[in-house]
Amino acid sequence: MAAEVLLERGVAVDIYDAMPSLGRKFLMAGKSGLNLTHSEPAAAFLQRFGDARERLEPALSAFDAAAIRAWAAGLGIETFIGSSGRVFPVNFKAAPLLRSWLRRLRERGARIHVRHKWHGWSADGALVFATPRGEVRQSADATVLALGGGSWPKLGSDAAWVGILSAVGVQVAPLKPANCGFDVPWSTIFRERFSGEPVKAVRLSHRERSLVGEFVVTDNGIEGGAVYALSAVLRDRIEVDGGTTLILDLSPDRSEARLAADLAGPRGSRSVTTHLKRQAGLVGVKAGLLRECLDASAFADPARLAAGIKALPLRLTAARPLEEAISSAGGIAFAMLDDRFMLRTRPGLFCAGEMLDWEAPTGGYLFSACFATGRAAGLGAADWLAARSNTLAAAPSIGINPTALG
Ligand SMILES: Cc1cc2nc3c(=O)[nH]c(=O)nc-3n(C[C@H](O)[C@H](O)[C@H](O)COP(=O)(O)OP(=O)(O)OC[C@H]3O[C@@H](n4cnc5c(N)ncnc54)[C@H](O)[C@@H]3O)c2cc1C
């Protein structure tokens, strides 16, 4: 995005990436449909960025969901708004969009250098890259860093930049998992039976937050859409208390009173499993969760069983590691950046994307902020370069008079 706007402004651009090809995480996102942005009204959209909203708002407003859709259309990729308001390419694929985007960048003059891993500056200020052919140094009038957060490092975003920038005094909030799964100490029997099973139409509550959605049981715990939506508060609570309890309502459409009455019906010779299925509609993984988290004695008491179905406590012991998360929280502190996304302490060095200190839920908000800050940083760099060349052109040339020196 930064390259695109710099090229539009007539600046020569070189793009460097550590990986053998560009946009690997973008392509990975295509595997789950490539949710490019969200169509909800601007006020609700901006709210998703929490504390970072104020700093991101100008960039997000300048390149909003409509602009993202128009941009994709300009690359030959039509988008549509799904029932949840999320925006996807009609073919749900990332590869055609990335191909078209890179083709256009190349046609406009971008030079792309892959297998170039940036690892700092030389004494004279040149960017230093490790490449298969050895070290390469490159001076630049302005630099835009868009090195990603720390999730899925095998796709390139290994967060090695944190050490490099911290060493030159850039304040970086520790990277943490965002939109992540959580550890639950499942019994062996539950894990073996239900790992990989989706739990659908369930209400998840944590303190004052609550939503209906679905998640997946994993070997270590839980992950998936509804869990990601609560993950920031769950993560922060675990950080403080060393663990937290998520409350599950396994039957959001039935009241506790109705469930208690249904379960009080005669069981006869039927097994508890069949009784639960017939009277409460609970089978498979939902019935398994009840057994896993409820005291065995509750199954003989319809009122306690109904209460358990409506408010099943699931103990979470840790957030899954950053490497597994969909995105990162933390990053370069906004206080270090001016309104153009330039580091105040390093004129000419701009930063964009997930490496900045913001987080947002899934729903297209992540790409939206990456696109928007990329554009803003690119425009900032273009303006800064233009201002600098005007200053240089206007400055009187400084010469040394040899006779004066002699
Ligand atoms: C499985 C998955 C699915 C996702 N799906 C969605 C989705 O549908 N919608 C959505 O909005 N978001 C989604 N995301 C999140 C989204 O992909 C990221 O937020 C976004 O890609 C971040 O963009 P970025 O440009 O900041 O960083 P990245 O996309 O991580 O790109 C950073 C680039 O910098 C390069 N790099 C890093 N360090 C160096 C270095 N030292 N030298 C040279 N190059 C370096 C990397 O190789 C990489 O190419 C998904 C993430 C994952 C993991």
The ligand as a Tripos MOL2 file, in Angstrom:
@<TRIPOS>MOLECULE
LIG
   53    58     1     0     0
SMALL
NO_CHARGES

@<TRIPOS>ATOM
      1 C1         -4.3110  -17.6740    9.3380 C.3       1 LIG1
      2 C2         -4.5600  -16.1830    9.2830 C.ar      1 LIG1
      3 C3         -5.7240  -15.7130    8.6860 C.ar      1 LIG1
      4 C4         -5.9930  -14.3390    8.6660 C.ar      1 LIG1
      5 N1         -7.1230  -13.8970    8.0540 N.ar      1 LIG1
      6 C5         -7.4150  -12.5720    8.0550 C.ar      1 LIG1
      7 C6         -8.5820  -12.0810    7.4090 C.ar      1 LIG1
      8 O1         -9.3400  -12.8340    6.7750 O.2       1 LIG1
      9 N2         -8.8430  -10.7410    7.4970 N.ar      1 LIG1
     10 C7         -8.0150   -9.8730    8.1510 C.ar      1 LIG1
     11 O2         -8.3060   -8.6740    8.2060 O.2       1 LIG1
     12 N3         -6.8570  -10.3020    8.7000 N.ar      1 LIG1
     13 C8         -6.5440  -11.6310    8.6740 C.ar      1 LIG1
     14 N4         -5.3760  -12.0710    9.2510 N.ar      1 LIG1
     15 C9         -4.4500  -11.0680    9.8230 C.3       1 LIG1
     16 C10        -3.6490  -10.4050    8.7020 C.3       1 LIG1
     17 O3         -3.1360  -11.3890    7.8460 O.3       1 LIG1
     18 C11        -2.5070   -9.5620    9.2810 C.3       1 LIG1
     19 O4         -3.0180   -8.6580   10.2290 O.3       1 LIG1
     20 C12        -1.7970   -8.7870    8.1780 C.3       1 LIG1
     21 O5         -1.2640   -9.6740    7.2050 O.3       1 LIG1
     22 C13        -0.6570   -7.9470    8.7440 C.3       1 LIG1
     23 O6         -0.0850   -7.2470    7.6760 O.3       1 LIG1
     24 P1          1.3600   -6.5930    7.7840 P.3       1 LIG1
     25 O7          1.6990   -6.1200    6.4170 O.co2     1 LIG1
     26 O8          1.4270   -5.6810    8.9220 O.co2     1 LIG1
     27 O9          2.3050   -7.8470    8.1630 O.3       1 LIG1
     28 P2          2.5430   -9.2360    7.4080 P.3       1 LIG1
     29 O10         1.4060   -9.5730    6.5250 O.co2     1 LIG1
     30 O11         2.9270  -10.1910    8.4810 O.co2     1 LIG1
     31 O12         3.7840   -8.9440    6.4810 O.3       1 LIG1
     32 C14         5.0530   -8.6190    7.0170 C.3       1 LIG1
     33 C15         6.0910   -8.8800    5.9570 C.3       1 LIG1
     34 O13         7.3270   -8.4050    6.4290 O.3       1 LIG1
     35 C16         8.3230   -9.3690    6.1220 C.3       1 LIG1
     36 N5          9.3920   -9.2120    7.1030 N.ar      1 LIG1
     37 C17         9.3190   -9.3490    8.4520 C.ar      1 LIG1
     38 N6         10.5190   -9.0990    9.0020 N.ar      1 LIG1
     39 C18        11.3710   -8.7870    8.0060 C.ar      1 LIG1
     40 C19        12.7370   -8.4150    7.9480 C.ar      1 LIG1
     41 N7         13.4780   -8.2920    9.0600 N.pl3     1 LIG1
     42 N8         13.2880   -8.1530    6.7420 N.ar      1 LIG1
     43 C20        12.5450   -8.2510    5.5970 C.ar      1 LIG1
     44 N9         11.2510   -8.6090    5.5930 N.ar      1 LIG1
     45 C21        10.6640   -8.8770    6.7810 C.ar      1 LIG1
     46 C22         7.6330  -10.7000    6.1900 C.3       1 LIG1
     47 O14         8.3170  -11.6720    5.4310 O.3       1 LIG1
     48 C23         6.2530  -10.3700    5.6500 C.3       1 LIG1
     49 O15         6.1780  -10.5680    4.2490 O.3       1 LIG1
     50 C24        -5.0860  -13.4340    9.2580 C.ar      1 LIG1
     51 C25        -3.9020  -13.9100    9.8420 C.ar      1 LIG1
     52 C26        -3.6420  -15.2750    9.8520 C.ar      1 LIG1
     53 C27        -2.3740  -15.7730   10.5000 C.3       1 LIG1
@<TRIPOS>BOND
     1     1     2 1
     2     2     3 ar
     3     2    52 ar
     4     3     4 ar
     5     4     5 ar
     6     4    50 ar
     7     5     6 ar
     8     6     7 ar
     9     6    13 1
    10     7     8 2
    11     7     9 ar
    12     9    10 ar
    13    10    11 2
    14    10    12 ar
    15    12    13 ar
    16    13    14 ar
    17    14    15 1
    18    14    50 ar
    19    15    16 1
    20    16    17 1
    21    16    18 1
    22    18    19 1
    23    18    20 1
    24    20    21 1
    25    20    22 1
    26    22    23 1
    27    23    24 1
    28    24    25 2
    29    24    26 1
    30    24    27 1
    31    27    28 1
    32    28    29 2
    33    28    30 1
    34    28    31 1
    35    31    32 1
    36    32    33 1
    37    33    34 1
    38    33    48 1
    39    34    35 1
    40    35    36 1
    41    35    46 1
    42    36    37 ar
    43    36    45 ar
    44    37    38 ar
    45    38    39 ar
    46    39    40 ar
    47    39    45 ar
    48    40    41 1
    49    40    42 ar
    50    42    43 ar
    51    43    44 ar
    52    44    45 ar
    53    46    47 1
    54    46    48 1
    55    48    49 1
    56    50    51 ar
    57    51    52 ar
    58    52    53 1
@<TRIPOS>SUBSTRUCTURE
     1 LIG1         1 GROUP 0 **** ****
